[in-house]
Amino acid sequence: MREAMQEVKAQLGSWYQEEARKEIFQARAPWVEEGEEQSAYFSKLKKSKEEVMMCLNNEEGVEHWLKDGMLATAAAFYWDLYTEKSVDPEGMQLCL
């Protein structure tokens, strides 16, 4: 009886590892190390790759549903993000 339970546990463990490998593979995470456990992270990563962005809101909260509006909103966001801004040297020194 004990041997049968150990065999079933071993089979279950193998099945679980195989399912984890499938989940990680489907999540397209090439940096994962061998033996990585299946987790909610990989399930979420897989689902996020399946979802398509349908709408994007700009800074004013206006929704853009068309491709051109979404691209313009994304471009404006990154333009603003990487535009050089004046920096307070004293404030920066406090952060360091």
Backbone bond lengths (Angstrom), bond angles and torsions (degrees), N, CA, C in turn:
res aa  C-N    CA-C-N  psi(-1)  N-CA   C-N-CA  omega(-1)  CA-C   N-CA-C  phi
1 M - - - 1.462 - - 1.529 110.47 -
2 R 1.315 116.92 -47.04 1.449 122.14 -179.15 1.538 110.76 -63.73
3 E 1.324 115.55 -39.84 1.468 120.36 179.27 1.528 110.39 -65.36
4 A 1.320 116.73 -39.56 1.462 121.08 179.18 1.528 110.28 -64.29
5 M 1.330 117.05 -39.95 1.461 120.61 178.78 1.524 110.69 -65.68
6 Q 1.328 116.52 -40.70 1.461 119.97 178.99 1.531 110.80 -65.04
7 E 1.316 115.97 -37.69 1.463 119.91 178.59 1.529 110.46 -66.39
8 V 1.326 116.45 -42.41 1.458 120.38 178.36 1.530 110.28 -64.46
9 K 1.339 117.30 -40.30 1.466 120.90 177.59 1.523 110.50 -62.48
10 A 1.327 116.87 -41.20 1.460 120.99 179.51 1.528 110.12 -64.57
11 Q 1.336 116.92 -43.29 1.460 120.60 178.64 1.521 110.89 -64.02
12 L 1.317 116.05 -41.64 1.458 120.84 178.73 1.530 110.65 -63.88
13 G 1.341 116.13 -42.11 1.462 120.43 177.75 1.522 111.49 -61.60
14 S 1.331 117.02 -42.00 1.468 121.30 178.28 1.523 110.55 -64.22
15 W 1.318 116.02 -43.23 1.461 120.46 178.86 1.522 110.50 -61.47
16 Y 1.339 116.46 -44.08 1.461 121.37 -179.12 1.526 110.34 -62.49
17 Q 1.333 117.72 -42.45 1.460 120.62 179.23 1.526 111.32 -65.06
18 E 1.324 116.67 -39.26 1.464 120.58 178.09 1.529 110.71 -64.80
19 E 1.328 116.99 -41.74 1.467 120.40 177.53 1.526 110.46 -63.96
20 A 1.319 117.22 -38.85 1.463 120.88 178.05 1.519 110.30 -63.80
21 R 1.326 117.66 -41.90 1.463 120.91 177.87 1.532 111.00 -62.63
22 K 1.320 116.37 -40.59 1.467 119.93 178.17 1.525 110.36 -63.14
23 E 1.329 116.35 -45.10 1.469 121.26 -178.72 1.527 110.47 -62.28
24 I 1.322 116.97 -43.43 1.461 121.42 179.98 1.525 109.88 -66.75
25 F 1.328 117.17 -41.90 1.459 120.61 178.84 1.520 110.72 -62.94
26 Q 1.320 116.62 -43.85 1.457 120.54 -179.86 1.527 111.69 -67.19
27 A 1.319 116.38 -25.59 1.471 120.34 177.61 1.521 110.75 -78.29
28 R 1.314 117.09 -7.87 1.468 123.31 179.58 1.522 110.91 55.18
29 A 1.302 116.08 53.79 1.461 121.72 179.13 1.530 108.20 -111.62
30 P 1.324 118.56 87.22 1.459 121.58 -173.55 1.522 114.35 -69.91
31 W 1.320 118.40 -16.92 1.454 121.82 -176.10 1.515 113.16 -85.20
32 V 1.306 117.89 0.90 1.461 121.79 -176.50 1.524 110.07 -71.91
33 E 1.300 115.84 137.46 1.463 121.15 179.17 1.519 110.44 -83.13
34 E 1.314 115.08 155.50 1.463 120.69 176.08 1.520 108.71 -60.77
35 G 1.303 116.69 137.76 1.453 121.03 179.02 1.515 113.61 90.95
36 E 1.327 117.05 2.53 1.470 120.92 179.32 1.527 108.93 -64.18
37 E 1.297 116.18 138.04 1.462 121.60 -178.55 1.521 110.82 -82.28
38 Q 1.316 115.47 151.07 1.460 120.22 173.46 1.520 107.19 -70.40
39 S 1.297 116.30 136.85 1.462 119.38 -179.09 1.513 109.61 -144.30
40 A 1.312 114.42 171.45 1.459 120.19 177.81 1.520 110.05 -62.67
41 Y 1.344 116.77 -29.34 1.466 120.67 179.81 1.524 110.72 -58.45
42 F 1.337 117.21 -47.17 1.457 120.44 -177.15 1.526 111.26 -70.17
43 S 1.321 116.80 -35.56 1.459 119.52 176.48 1.526 110.21 -63.40
44 K 1.338 115.53 -43.25 1.460 120.60 179.98 1.524 110.64 -67.65
45 L 1.333 116.96 -39.55 1.456 121.30 178.89 1.523 110.20 -62.25
46 K 1.313 116.34 -42.60 1.463 120.80 178.92 1.528 110.43 -62.81
47 K 1.324 116.85 -46.50 1.463 120.48 -179.30 1.522 111.73 -65.54
48 S 1.344 116.63 -35.98 1.462 119.28 -179.04 1.517 111.20 -66.51
49 K 1.319 117.36 -30.09 1.461 120.39 178.17 1.524 111.23 -74.72
50 E 1.329 116.85 -19.49 1.455 121.02 -179.97 1.523 111.98 -86.69
51 E 1.325 117.40 -24.03 1.453 121.40 -176.46 1.525 110.71 -80.11
52 V 1.295 116.15 142.50 1.456 122.28 179.54 1.521 108.40 -111.97
53 M 1.318 116.13 134.43 1.462 120.39 179.19 1.521 108.64 -74.41
54 M 1.304 116.08 123.44 1.464 121.11 -177.22 1.524 112.58 -102.37
55 C 1.334 117.16 -23.75 1.456 120.97 -174.04 1.527 108.79 -148.51
56 L 1.328 115.79 148.64 1.454 120.85 178.06 1.520 108.07 -136.83
57 N 1.334 116.44 132.24 1.464 121.23 179.47 1.525 109.49 -97.04
58 N 1.337 116.73 137.61 1.454 120.17 175.77 1.527 109.85 -86.49
59 E 1.334 117.20 -174.75 1.472 121.18 -177.02 1.520 112.88 -60.90
60 E 1.324 116.95 -30.69 1.464 120.69 -179.55 1.523 111.69 -82.55
61 G 1.328 117.49 -5.61 1.450 121.03 -179.89 1.522 114.35 90.25
62 V 1.326 115.82 6.81 1.467 120.21 179.04 1.525 108.79 -75.85
63 E 1.333 116.05 131.81 1.462 121.18 179.72 1.521 110.37 -83.47
64 H 1.320 115.60 136.04 1.466 121.92 175.79 1.522 107.88 -118.67
65 W 1.312 116.61 115.74 1.458 123.02 -177.18 1.523 112.64 -99.04
66 L 1.324 116.52 -21.96 1.462 120.13 -178.70 1.524 110.52 -91.07
67 K 1.312 114.84 152.98 1.462 121.72 -176.44 1.532 112.11 -56.01
68 D 1.326 117.66 -45.24 1.464 120.94 -178.36 1.523 112.02 -61.93
69 G 1.321 116.87 -42.36 1.467 120.72 178.11 1.512 112.17 -66.38
70 M 1.328 116.29 -39.14 1.473 120.16 178.46 1.527 110.90 -65.88
71 L 1.339 116.53 -42.16 1.466 120.33 178.78 1.522 111.11 -64.80
72 A 1.322 117.24 -41.73 1.468 120.89 178.76 1.526 110.84 -64.26
73 T 1.340 116.62 -39.74 1.465 120.79 178.60 1.524 110.96 -65.00
74 A 1.327 117.37 -44.10 1.459 121.26 178.94 1.529 110.47 -64.64
75 A 1.330 116.87 -43.22 1.466 120.53 179.12 1.524 110.66 -61.69
76 A 1.333 117.63 -43.28 1.469 121.21 179.19 1.526 110.85 -63.33
77 F 1.324 116.55 -39.73 1.461 120.10 179.44 1.524 110.57 -61.17
78 Y 1.324 117.02 -49.52 1.464 120.25 -177.64 1.519 112.06 -72.05
79 W 1.323 117.43 -32.11 1.457 120.25 175.52 1.533 109.09 -61.02
80 D 1.321 116.50 -47.03 1.459 121.23 178.74 1.532 111.57 -65.57
81 L 1.309 115.92 -39.03 1.469 120.85 -178.60 1.525 111.75 -62.15
82 Y 1.331 116.88 -41.80 1.460 120.71 -174.55 1.525 114.07 -100.44
83 T 1.320 118.03 5.42 1.453 120.75 175.79 1.526 108.68 -73.96
84 E 1.333 114.96 135.81 1.461 119.77 -179.30 1.522 109.74 -65.07
85 K 1.319 115.10 133.65 1.468 121.33 -179.58 1.521 108.56 -123.89
86 S 1.318 115.91 152.37 1.459 119.00 177.42 1.527 109.45 -68.61
87 V 1.309 115.01 143.79 1.465 121.11 -175.74 1.519 108.92 -122.24
88 D 1.309 116.20 138.91 1.457 121.86 175.00 1.527 107.61 -84.02
89 P 1.345 118.19 110.36 1.473 120.39 -176.75 1.533 113.02 -59.64
90 E 1.321 117.47 -36.47 1.465 120.15 -179.95 1.523 110.74 -67.84
91 G 1.336 116.53 -43.28 1.456 120.72 178.23 1.523 111.47 -63.79
92 M 1.326 115.82 -39.58 1.465 119.82 178.54 1.537 110.12 -65.20
93 Q 1.324 116.21 -40.49 1.466 120.08 -179.88 1.532 110.90 -64.46
94 L 1.326 116.86 -35.10 1.460 120.13 177.56 1.521 111.56 -64.28
95 C 1.319 116.58 -35.11 1.473 120.99 179.41 1.519 112.06 -71.57
96 L 1.318 116.28 -28.84 1.464 120.06 -179.65 1.481 109.11 -83.19
